[in-house]
Amino acid sequence: MKIDVEYLGFIKNMLGKRREEFTMAQETLLSDLLNKLSEIYGAPFKKEVYEPGDKDIKTGFVVTVNGILSEQLKGMNTKLKQGDHVILMTLMSGG
């Protein structure tokens, strides 16, 4: 199945791209997708964004699936489906 992944903020700058599409197996979890990204992008991604085996992404980052925060779904256990749109982004703060 195809999953559309978009990168915003720091992650976009770190990876040098705004979006890409991945073909994943059926019954893929959000953690499976993040593990794949960790394999592809290596140490910088693991250090800054997500370390395989962690229960969540690193502090300062959020993930949405079809516009809903992963924490409002099932976190890393969120099941992905064909055509899902996943966004990885830096948390914004203002004052």
Secondary structure as GFF3:
##gff-version 3
##sequence-region A 1 95
A	DSSP	beta_strand	2	7	.	.	.	ID=ss1
A	DSSP	alpha_helix	10	15	.	.	.	ID=ss2
A	DSSP	beta_strand	19	23	.	.	.	ID=ss3
A	DSSP	alpha_helix	30	48	.	.	.	ID=ss4
A	DSSP	beta_strand	61	65	.	.	.	ID=ss5
A	DSSP	beta_strand	68	69	.	.	.	ID=ss6
A	DSSP	three_ten_helix	70	72	.	.	.	ID=ss7
A	DSSP	three_ten_helix	75	77	.	.	.	ID=ss8
A	DSSP	beta_strand	85	90	.	.	.	ID=ss9
###
